[in-house]
Amino acid sequence: MRYSGAGDDGFTGGFVDSHPAAATEVLPLGGTRRRVAHARPPALATWPWALAASVATLALLLPIQGFVARPMLLAERFVPGGGWVQALLLSLYAAFLLHRMMDPKRSGTWRRGTWLMFSVVFFGQLALGLAGFDSFLMTGTLHVPVPAVIVGGPAFRGEGFFMPILFGSTLLLVGPAWCSHLCYIGAWDALAASRRKRPAALPAWRRWSQPGVLVATVAVGVVLRAAGAEPGTAAAVALAFGIAGIGVMAFASRRLGAMVHCTAYCPIGWLATRLGRVSPFRLRIATDCTECGVCAAVCRYGALEHADIARRRPGPGCTLCGDCVKACRDGFAEYRFAGLRSDRARALFLVVVVALHAAFLGVARI
């Protein structure tokens, strides 16, 4: 086994088998790889999984519609009974999206598009609420829409743990996929990073900057509370933090083509990728992987460095986005869940994350 070297664009090539009988091909990264037959199971039927996504969406939304006193689904606020119709429509949307995302070659496009759509809907409702249309706000009590407030807010108020509980529940279900499917700010970082076709290496200091920002966020909240600061002061600090994050996206993520905000700045990203290990879903690399490096060339979270691939598992920054699954033409990058076959593990993961996305689309607002 030998390393093939870096390509002209500065990205890593890969490792190739030096066996004389190994058939190789030139890679876009400047390296080569041995073509190895990797057994693939027959394609799964899509409709049972689409049905499961639809049912899971209804299981999330119907109790909210039926038992929460204040109307949570937007349609219910305008038309009595409209929430039931909206729940049904969102369940059909989940089935449609699951059907589209079952194809690994198209799932990345659909993931990024619907993720960005969710962000637009989220901030669009906030804008309408601020413009005087109170029905588009959750309760009328506003906070700065920055993910760091999930931990900073309770540290300042000493109460208000709904968002940490919701965040923790999401981690139990889909782990770090919060960062690649559900976060309303992460979609902006993905958009900024997409300006460059292939990601450059993420800065090494991200390994300490992100937990450092987490500690600072909690500490600032505690200090402001101890000092008796007004809520407006805390909101101004949170707003400044959010604006700085936009700057990180605009300059660092856009320049490197990598998710610098999500991997080096956002404290919730660090919590999601570490605490998200409580979820049973995993992404692993097959033992017969040829280590060509194609997966590393599409990972915008810096989770597939050479050492990670050699260990046959992504690094701690992995968000289960699935871009490496699409990139690996030999099928070496796989989802895992308990004893399920890899394609079924991926389908089950999509069922859960699509249902959460559809439910968030219906109820997530400030």
N, C-alpha and C positions, 0 to 999 in steps of 0.2 A: 504494500500500500504506500503510495507517495502523494505528496501535495502538488497540485497542478499549478499553483501560483496565482497571482492576482491579474485581473484583466486590465485593459487600458483605462477603464473608467474608475479604477481604484477599488473596485469591489472584489471580494474574495472569489477565487476560483473554486477549488475543491480538492478532494482526495480521489485518486483513481487507482484501481487495482493494476498492479504491474504485471499481472499474469499475462503471458503472451497471447493466450487464447481469448482474452477479454475483448469484446467488441466495444469500441468507444465512439463517442460523438462529441463534437465541439459545442460548448455551451455559450449562451449569450454573455456569461460573465468572464469568458476568456479561458475557462478550464475545460475539462473533458469529463465524461463519466462512462462507466461501464453499463451497458444496457442489460438489465437482469430481469428475467421474467418473475413477476410477483403475482401470486395467485389472487384473483379478484372474485368475490362471490357474485352470483347473478344479481342484476339490478333489482332493488326493492320496488314493490308496487307502491305508488305514491298515495293513492286515495285513503288507505287506512290511517296513515300518519297525518294527512290533511284533516281527516275527520277528528282525529285525536286532538289536533291543535284547536279546532273549532270548539270541541267539547271543553277543553281546558280553559279556553277564553271565557266561555259561558260560566264555568265553575268559579272563575275569579270575579266576574262582573255581576252575576245575578244576586249573590248575597249582598253586594254593595247596593244594588238597586232596590232590593227587597227589604233590607233591615236597617240601613243607615237613614236616620231621620232627615238630615239635610240632603237634598238631591245632589248626588256626586256626578252623575252622568249629565253632560251638558244639555242634551235634548230634553231631559226631564224638567229643566228649568224654564223651558220655553213652551213645551206642550205636555200636559199631563199624560203620563203613560209613555212619553217619547223615549224614556230611558230604556224600556224593554226593547223597543225597536232598535235603538242604538247598540245595545248589547248584541242583538242578533246580527246586525250589520258588521260589527267588529269581529264577531266569530266567523262570519263568511270571509271577511278580509284575511283573518288568520289562516283559514284553509287555503285561500288563494296564494298567500305569501309562502306558506310552507311548501306548496306544490312547486313554486318557482325556485325556492332555495334548496330543494332536494338535489338539484343538479349542481355538483361542486363547481363546475365551470362558470355557472351564472350566479352562484350564491353570493360571491363577494360584491358584485354590482348591486344586487338587490339589498344586501345588508347595508351598504353605505347609503344607498338612495333612500330607503325607508327610515334609516337612522337619522339622516338629515331632515327628512320630512317631519319626523317626530319633534325634532328641535325647533323647526319652523312653526309647527302647531303650538308647541309649548310657549315660545316667546311671542307668537302672534296673539295668543289669548292674554298674555301678560300686558301686551301693548294695548289691547282693547279694554282691558280692565283699568289700566291707568288713564285711558281716555274717557273714563266715566261709565263704561258698560260693566257694572259690578257683577253681572251674571257670569262673566268669563273668569272671575277670580274664585279661588277655592272657598275662602272664608271672609275675605276682605282685609285680613291682617297680613300685611306684606312683609317680606324679607328679601334680602339681596339674593338673586338666583345664581349663587356660586356654590358648587358642590362642597367646598370647604366648610360652609355653614352647617353641614350635617354634623360635624364634630365641634366646630367653633361656636355655633348657636347655643347648644345645651351647656357648654362650658361657661358662656356668658350669662345665660338666663338661670341656670341651675334647674331647668325644667324643659319640657318640650322635647320628648324623646321619640316622637312619632317617626320622624325621618330616619334616625339611627336604627329603629326597629324595622322599618321598611327596607332599609339598606341591608341590614343583617339577614332578613328573610330572603332577599334576593340572592345574597351570597350563598345561602344554604341550597338554593335551587340551581343556580347556574354559575356560582363562583365568580371568577374575575370577568365573566362575560358582561357584567355591568358596564365595564369600560369600553367594550367594543360593540355593544348593541343598545344600551339603555340610557346612558348618561347624556343629558341634553347639551352639555358643553363639549363632551368628547367628539361629537359630530363635527364641531368647528375645527378641532385639531386635526381630524382626519381630512377635512377639506383643505386645510392649509398644507398638510403634508403631501397631499395628492398632486400638488403643483410640480413635484419632481417625480419622474417615472419610477426611479429606484431609490430606496433610502440609503443614505450614508450612515456611517457608524454613529451611534449615539455617544454623547460625551461620557467619559468614565465617572465623572463626579455625580452623575445621576444616582449612583448607588447610595450616596449619603445625603444628597440634597433633598430628596423626597421625604425620607423619614425626619430630616431636620425641619422641613416645612411643617410636617404634621405636629411635631412637638411645639414649634413656635405658634401654630394656630391655636392649639389648646391653651398654651401658656398666655397668649394675648387675651383670649376670652376670659380666663380666670383673673388676670390682672385687671382688666376693665371692670369686671364685676366687683372685685375687691375695692377698686377705687371709686365705685359708685357712679360709673360713667352712664350717661344717658343713652337710651337705645339709638338715638340718632348718631351718636359718636361711634358706636359699634358698627352701625350700618355703613358709615363713611369708611371705616377701616376695611370692612368686607368688600365694599365697592372698589377701593383702591387695590385690594388683593386681586379682584376679578379683572380690573383693567390691566394690571401687570401681567396677568395670565394671558390676556388677549395679545399683549406685546410679545410674550414668549411664542405664541402661535404664529404671529405675523412675521417675526424675524427668524427665530430658531427653527421651528417646525417647517416653515415654508422653505428655508434655505437648505436644510438637511434632508427634507422629504421623509422625516421620521416624527413620531408622536412625542416630541420633546415635552410639551405641556403635560401630557398624561403620564409620562414615565419619569420626569425629573422635577416637576413642579407641583402637581396636584396631590394633596395629601390623601384624598379619597382613593386615588389610583393606587397608592402604596397599600392602603388597607384592603382594597379589593383583590389585589394580586397575592397578598399574603394570607389574609383571613379567608379568601375565597377557596383555599385548599380544603375547607370543610365540605365543599361540594364533592360528590362522587364522580363528577365528570372530569376527565383528563384528556390531554393530547399527548400521544407518544409517537416515537419513531421506530419503525420496524427494525429488527435486528439485522436484516439483510440489506439495509440502506447502504448505498454506495458513497454517501457523504459528498455528493457533487456540489452542494452549496446553493442549489436553485431556491430552496425554501428560505435560506437566509437572505437572499436577494429581494424577497418580497415582504419580509417581516418588518413592519414599521415600529414594532415595540422592542426591538433589540433582544428578542428572546431566543434567537437561534444562532448564537456564536459557535465557533468550532467546537469548543469544549461541551456545549450543550448537545450538539448533534452527536458527538462521540459518546455521550452518556445516554443517548437515545431518549432524551426528554428535553422539552423547552426549558429555558431559564425562568427565573421568578417573574419576569415581566410579561409572560404569556397571558393573553386575555381570551383565549379560545376563539379568536376571530375567524379562524379557518382558512386564511389566505394561503398558508403553506400546504394545506390539503389540496387546494386548487392547483397550486404551482407544481406539485410533485406528480409528474406524469406516470410514475411507476406505483403510486399509491402507498408509499412508505410512511407518510404522515397520516396518523389515524386517531380518531376519537376513541376513548375507552370509557366503559361504564360497567362496573361489576363484571359479570361473566358474559356480557353480550358481545356478539360479533361486531366488528368495528363499524360497519355500515349501519347497523341497527342502533349502536350507541350514538352515532352522529344524528340519525333520524330522531331519536328520543331527545337529544339535546336541542335540536331545532324545534321540536314540539313545545318544549318548556320555554325556550327563549322567545319564540314567536308569540306564544300566548301571553307572556309577560309584556312584550312590546305592544301587542294589541290592547291589553288592559291599561298600560301606561298611556297609550294614545287616548283612551277614553276618560281617564280620571286625573292624570298628572297635570297639575297647574298650581300656580302660586296662590 
